[in-house]
Every structure is written in structure tokens, then in C-alpha cells.
Amino acid sequence: MTKIVYYDEYYASSWISKEWSKKIVEYLTQKGFIKKNAMELRDWLKNRLHKKDCHESVVFSQDMVPETILSGLNSQNDLVRRYLDDGGRIVWIGDH
């Protein structure tokens, strides 16, 4: 099973500092996760959906979703929504 951790230095975070995001990525990559930036995450989600193979987990080390996986506000066509609907898992770290 592939495990992904999202981090992109060019994208903002709200509650999680860049320093902590990097620590999360460092820890998870040592545990076998693969780091993906915003564009890589978009391509990876598209590939998973195309293959109908959406059982992997994605951890967001930053607490804001990049626009690369969103198509519009609350749209059912968002990559992230389709990935979840097809059985994917996302762990969203952040404040309550």
C-alpha cells in the first residue's frame, strides 16, 4: 500500500507552521511515506482515480488544501472529493 504525505513549500499553511510541516514530512518519510508537492499530488490522485485504485492514505502536513486538487467550492468534481468517494483516505492535521 502506498502512503503519501503532502507538503509544498510554495503553499501556505494556517495553523501548522512550515517548521512543523517539515518535521511531519521528515518523520513520515522515515516511516515509508512518499512526499508529494501540490502538482505531484494532483497527478497522483488522477492516476489513482483512473486506475480505480483509491485505497491508499494521504497525510496533509499542511492544513490547507492546494487548489491543484480543487475545482470549485464544494464541487463534487474536486479530485479530493472523488478520491474520498472512491474509498481513499486523507488524514488532515490541524486545529479543531
N, C-alpha and C positions, 0 to 999 in steps of 0.2 A: 504494500500500500504506500502510495506517495503522500508525503506530508509537506505542506508548503507553509512558509512564513513570508508574509508580505511586508516589505519595507522599501521605501523610496525616499531618498534624501531630498528630492525636489518637491515633495508634497508635505503639506502641513499636518500637524497633529494638534489636538486640542488639550486634552488632559494629560497625555503621556509625552514627556519631554523627548527630544531627539536622543539624548544620552541614554534614557531608559529603553527607548525603542531599539537602539543599537545593542544594549545588553541583552534584551529579549532575543534578538536575532542571533547574537553570538551563542547564547545558551542553547537555543533550539537547533541551530545548525550543528552544534556538537552532538546533539541527540538524533541527528539524521534528517532533519528538515532541510528542504531546499529553499533558498531565498529567491524571491521574485520581486522585481520592481513593478510599477504600475502597468507598463506596456507588456511585460512578460506575463503578468497575472492575467491580463485581458486575453492574450493569445492562448495561455494555458487553459483558461475557462472555456474559451471557444472550442479548443481541441477536445476537452472532456465532454462537452455537450455534443459535439459532432460524433464522437465515438460512443455516446450513450454510456459513459463510464464515469459517473459522478458520485463516487463513494469515498473519495479522499477528503482529508481535512485541510482547511486553510486557517492559519492563525494570523490575525492582523496585529502587528507590533505597533502600529499607529492606529489611533482611534477615529480616523476619518477615512471614508471610502473614496478612492480616487475616481474621477469622472470617467476613466477608461472603462469601467465596468458598469456604468450607469448610462441609461439612455434618456431618462427624464424622471421627474419627481414621481415616485411611487408607480412607476411603469411596470407592467407585467413582463415587458420585454427586456428589462435590465438583465445583463449577464449574471449578476449576483443573484437575482431573484430566480432566474431559470435554473441556475446551478443548485440552489437550495430546493426548488420544487422537484428536481430530478434526483434528490437524495444526497446532495453534497452537504458538508458540514463546515460551518465557519465559527471560529472562536473569536469573539470581539472583546478585546481587553480595553477597559476604560472605566470611567467613573459611572456611578449609577444613574 
